[in-house]
């Protein structure tokens, strides 16, 4: 297994290490619940150096991205970030990702760790433009500082006014006398920053942040998943995959069907015009139990779908899940049953965004 530049720090902090996307990563340091609540109420810092980074450069870099990416690249300004999808010819999702625009001829793509090799090969295969595609994953280390206290904590290490960094933008500036690229997107439902830099600089900052801030906890992959789940954010292989389109998953805001043709666009246009046949929804369990991934969902004794993710929500203290079901069963308030081993448990269909942070 690969190790990130922060591996020794995780060992020093007695993290429980697991394999994820070919890396030895921290699942938790204390408990998933404690780290989850720390991010919701104060702040947590994650090692996300396993994420993939791809550079697209050249005179037709924008043309290539417009061909493979569902959102509108041409409307972006420098230092703006867009969320969207790589889609296949059937409209299914190859991956979801963030596109950082440096300038008209230089973009940084941040892709999921488990998909980065596949994504790189996919983009190279579709590159019939005057553009160069470079896998730069090994050149970046990254931490994510997330939570309502994130700005307050990070501001003490930089002279840059962090309040000027708007949501889904980025900038390059010094933190603790070292140069970093800093964005403000988040994968937790909370405010926060993604901080990219040289290996030793990121390791230094990670160590200093934890040593000098009592309000801050190290946070592992376990609570990263429960946090994104509560906030209605997708995980590839669960709420989105090669057979679930972005429209079915409920992320049509990141798909611009009016732009010049991208891969799978014709399928998505037909799907929207004809009306969706199925949809990813939220489920709230009414009986005692816990919902997990892969359980069959029934309505009036007919199997209609399956669960995609499921947890006892640490914030809401309720057993919740996402599921994909036919549109006729997707109405809020519909009662369904979920087969959990040998038990049939009742659940209510609801919005899949279980948690929304309070805006300051």
C-alpha positions in Angstrom: 0.0 0.0 0.0 1.0 3.6 -0.6 1.5 6.0 2.2 0.8 9.8 2.2 3.4 12.3 3.5 1.5 12.4 6.7 1.7 8.7 7.5 4.2 9.2 10.4 1.9 11.8 11.9 -1.0 9.4 11.9 1.0 6.7 13.6 2.2 9.3 16.2 -1.5 10.2 16.9 -2.4 6.5 17.3 -4.8 6.4 14.3 -6.5 3.2 13.3 -5.1 2.7 9.8 -7.0 1.0 7.0 -6.5 0.4 3.3 -8.4 2.8 1.1 -7.9 3.4 -2.7 -4.4 1.7 -2.4 -3.3 3.9 0.5 -2.9 3.2 4.2 -5.2 5.9 5.6 -6.5 6.8 9.0 -10.1 5.6 9.6 -10.3 7.3 13.0 -8.1 8.6 15.8 -10.5 8.5 18.8 -13.9 7.6 17.5 -15.9 8.4 14.4 -18.6 10.0 16.5 -16.3 12.3 18.4 -14.5 13.4 15.3 -17.8 13.9 13.5 -19.1 16.2 16.3 -15.8 18.1 16.4 -16.2 19.0 12.7 -19.9 19.9 13.1 -19.3 22.1 16.2 -15.7 23.3 16.1 -13.2 22.0 13.5 -11.3 18.9 12.3 -8.4 18.5 10.0 -8.2 15.6 7.4 -5.4 14.1 5.4 -6.7 14.0 1.9 -3.3 13.6 0.1 -4.6 10.4 -1.5 -6.9 12.5 -3.8 -5.9 12.7 -7.4 -4.6 15.8 -9.2 -4.5 16.2 -12.9 -3.3 19.2 -14.9 -4.8 20.0 -18.3 -2.8 22.6 -20.2 -2.6 24.0 -23.7 -4.4 26.3 -26.2 -7.3 23.9 -26.4 -7.5 22.9 -22.7 -10.9 24.6 -22.4 -12.2 22.7 -25.5 -11.1 19.3 -24.0 -12.8 20.1 -20.7 -16.0 21.2 -22.4 -16.0 17.9 -24.2 -15.7 15.7 -21.1 -17.1 17.8 -18.2 -20.8 18.3 -17.6 -20.6 21.8 -16.2 -19.9 25.0 -18.2 -16.1 25.6 -18.3 -16.1 28.6 -20.7 -18.0 30.7 -18.2 -15.4 30.2 -15.5 -13.1 33.0 -14.4 -9.6 32.6 -13.1 -9.4 31.3 -9.5 -12.9 29.9 -9.8 -13.8 26.2 -9.1 -16.7 24.2 -10.5 -18.2 20.9 -9.4 -19.3 18.5 -12.1 -19.0 15.0 -13.7 -17.1 13.0 -16.2 -19.9 11.1 -17.9 -19.8 8.1 -20.2 -21.7 7.7 -23.5 -24.7 6.4 -21.6 -24.9 9.4 -19.3 -23.5 7.4 -16.4 -20.9 8.8 -14.1 -17.2 8.0 -14.7 -16.4 10.3 -11.7 -17.4 13.5 -9.9 -14.6 16.1 -9.6 -13.6 19.7 -9.0 -12.2 21.8 -11.8 -9.9 24.7 -10.7 -9.3 27.3 -13.4 -5.8 28.9 -13.2 -6.1 30.6 -16.6 -7.5 29.9 -20.1 -4.8 27.4 -20.8 -4.3 25.8 -17.4 -6.7 23.8 -15.3 -6.3 21.7 -12.2 -8.7 18.7 -11.8 -9.1 17.2 -8.3 -10.6 13.7 -8.7 -11.5 10.8 -6.3 -8.7 8.7 -5.0 -10.3 5.4 -6.0 -10.8 6.6 -9.6 -7.7 8.7 -10.3 -6.0 6.2 -12.6 -9.2 5.4 -14.4 -10.0 9.1 -14.8 -6.5 9.9 -16.1 -6.7 7.1 -18.7 -10.3 8.2 -19.7 -9.3 11.9 -20.2 -6.2 10.9 -22.2 -8.3 8.6 -24.4 -10.8 11.5 -25.1 -8.0 14.1 -25.8 -8.2 14.9 -29.5 -7.3 18.5 -28.7 -4.2 20.7 -28.5 -3.9 20.0 -24.8 -1.6 18.1 -22.5 -2.9 15.9 -19.7 -0.5 15.3 -16.8 -1.0 13.2 -13.7 0.4 15.4 -10.9 -0.9 13.4 -8.0 2.6 12.7 -6.6 3.4 16.4 -6.6 0.7 17.4 -4.2 0.0 16.8 -0.5 -3.3 18.1 0.8 -5.2 18.6 4.1 -8.8 19.7 4.6 -9.5 22.0 7.5 -13.3 21.8 8.1 -15.8 23.2 10.6 -17.3 26.5 11.9 -14.0 27.4 13.5 -11.9 26.7 10.5 -11.5 30.3 9.3 -10.8 31.5 12.8 -8.1 28.9 13.3 -6.4 29.3 9.9 -6.5 33.1 10.0 -3.9 33.2 12.8 -1.3 31.6 10.5 -1.6 34.0 7.5 -1.9 37.7 6.7 -4.2 37.0 3.8 -7.8 37.9 4.6 -9.6 34.5 4.5 -13.0 36.1 4.4 -12.2 37.4 0.9 -11.9 33.8 -0.3 -15.4 33.1 -1.5 -17.1 29.7 -1.7 -15.8 27.7 -4.7 -12.8 29.9 -5.3 -9.1 29.5 -4.6 -5.9 31.5 -4.1 -2.2 31.0 -3.6 -0.6 32.6 -0.5 1.6 32.0 2.5 0.5 30.2 5.6 3.1 29.9 8.4 5.7 31.4 6.0 5.2 28.7 3.4 3.4 28.9 0.1 0.1 27.0 -0.4 -2.8 26.8 -2.8 -6.0 27.2 -0.7 -9.6 26.6 -1.8 -12.9 26.8 -0.1 -15.3 24.0 -1.2 -15.7 21.3 1.5 -17.0 17.7 1.5 -18.5 17.8 5.0 -21.4 20.2 4.9 -19.4 22.7 6.9 -17.3 25.7 6.0 -13.6 25.1 5.5 -10.5 25.0 3.4 -8.5 22.6 1.2 -4.8 23.3 1.5 -2.3 22.0 -1.1 1.4 22.3 -0.9 4.8 20.6 -0.8 5.0 17.4 1.2 7.2 18.8 4.1 5.2 22.1 4.2 1.8 20.3 4.5 3.3 18.0 7.1 4.5 20.9 9.1 1.2 22.7 8.9 -0.8 19.6 9.9 1.4 19.1 13.0 1.3 22.8 14.0 -2.4 23.1 13.6 -3.0 20.2 15.9 -0.4 21.1 18.5 -1.4 24.7 18.8 -5.3 24.5 18.7 -7.2 22.8 21.4 -10.5 23.3 19.5 -9.1 21.2 16.6 -9.1 17.4 16.3 -7.6 15.1 13.6 -10.4 13.5 11.7 -10.3 10.3 9.7 -12.1 8.7 6.7 -14.9 7.3 9.0 -16.3 10.7 9.9 -15.6 12.1 6.5 -18.1 9.7 5.2 -20.8 10.3 7.8 -20.4 14.1 7.4 -20.8 14.0 3.6 -23.7 11.6 3.9 -25.6 13.8 6.2 -25.0 16.8 3.9 -26.4 15.0 0.9 -23.0 14.8 -0.9 -22.4 11.8 -3.1 -19.7 9.1 -2.8 -18.7 7.4 -6.1 -19.9 3.8 -6.1 -22.8 4.7 -3.9 -25.1 7.6 -4.9 -23.3 7.9 -8.3 -21.7 5.3 -10.6 -21.5 4.2 -14.2 -25.2 3.2 -14.2 -26.6 6.1 -12.2 -26.8 9.4 -14.1 -26.2 12.8 -12.4 -29.9 13.6 -13.0 -31.1 10.5 -11.3 -28.8 11.2 -8.4 -30.2 14.7 -8.0 -27.2 16.7 -9.1 -28.6 18.4 -12.2 -27.3 21.7 -11.0 -23.8 20.5 -12.0 -25.0 19.5 -15.5 -25.4 22.2 -18.2 -27.5 20.7 -20.9 -27.4 23.9 -23.0 -23.6 23.9 -23.5 -21.8 22.5 -26.5 -22.0 18.8 -26.7 -20.3 16.7 -24.0 -20.1 12.9 -23.7 -23.5 11.5 -22.8 -25.3 14.8 -23.1 -27.8 13.5 -25.7 -28.8 10.7 -23.3 -29.2 13.1 -20.4 -31.3 15.5 -22.6 -33.6 12.6 -23.6 -33.8 11.5 -20.0 -34.9 15.0 -18.8 -37.4 15.5 -21.7 -39.0 12.0 -21.1 -39.0 12.4 -17.4 -36.9 10.5 -14.9 -37.8 6.9 -14.3 -36.0 6.6 -11.0 -34.4 8.8 -8.4 -32.0 8.8 -5.4 -33.9 9.6 -2.3 -33.4 9.7 1.4 -34.9 7.2 3.8 -35.6 7.6 7.5 -36.0 4.3 9.3 -39.2 4.0 11.4 -38.5 0.7 13.1 -35.6 -0.1 15.4 -32.4 -1.0 13.5 -29.6 0.4 11.2 -29.7 0.8 7.4 -26.5 0.0 5.4 -25.6 -0.2 1.8 -27.0 -2.9 -0.5 -30.3 -3.6 1.3 -33.4 -4.4 -0.9 -36.2 -1.8 -0.8 -39.8 -2.9 -1.2 -43.2 -1.3 -1.7 -46.3 -3.4 -1.2 -44.3 -6.6 -1.4 -42.6 -5.6 -4.7 -38.9 -5.0 -4.8 -38.4 -1.5 -6.1 -34.7 -0.6 -5.4 -31.8 -0.8 -3.1 -30.1 1.3 -0.4 -26.9 3.1 -1.5 -25.5 4.4 1.9 -26.7 4.1 5.4 -25.8 5.2 8.9 -27.0 6.1 12.4 -26.6 9.8 11.8 -24.4 11.2 14.6 -25.9 14.7 14.3 -29.6 13.8 14.0 -29.3 10.6 16.0 -31.6 8.8 13.5 -31.0 5.7 11.3 -30.9 7.2 7.8 -30.1 6.0 4.3 -30.0 6.9 0.6 -31.7 4.6 -1.9 -32.6 4.5 -5.6 -36.2 3.9 -6.3 -38.7 4.4 -9.2 -40.2 7.9 -9.5 -43.6 6.7 -8.6 -42.2 5.6 -5.2 -40.0 8.7 -4.7 -42.6 11.1 -3.2 -41.7 12.4 0.2 -43.7 10.6 2.9 -44.0 7.4 1.0 -43.7 4.4 3.3 -41.5 1.5 2.1 -40.0 -1.5 3.7 -36.3 -2.5 3.7 -35.1 -6.0 4.1 -32.4 -6.0 6.7 -31.1 -9.6 6.9 -34.4 -11.5 7.7 -36.3 -8.5 9.0 -38.6 -6.2 7.0 -38.3 -2.7 8.5 -40.5 0.3 7.6 -38.9 3.5 6.4 -40.2 6.9 5.2 -39.0 8.5 2.0 -37.5 12.0 2.6 -35.0 14.5 1.2 -31.5 13.0 0.9 -30.0 16.2 2.3 -30.4 15.3 6.0 -28.4 18.2 7.4 -27.9 21.9 6.4 -25.5 24.1 8.4 -26.7 27.3 9.8 -25.3 30.2 7.8 -23.4 32.8 9.9 
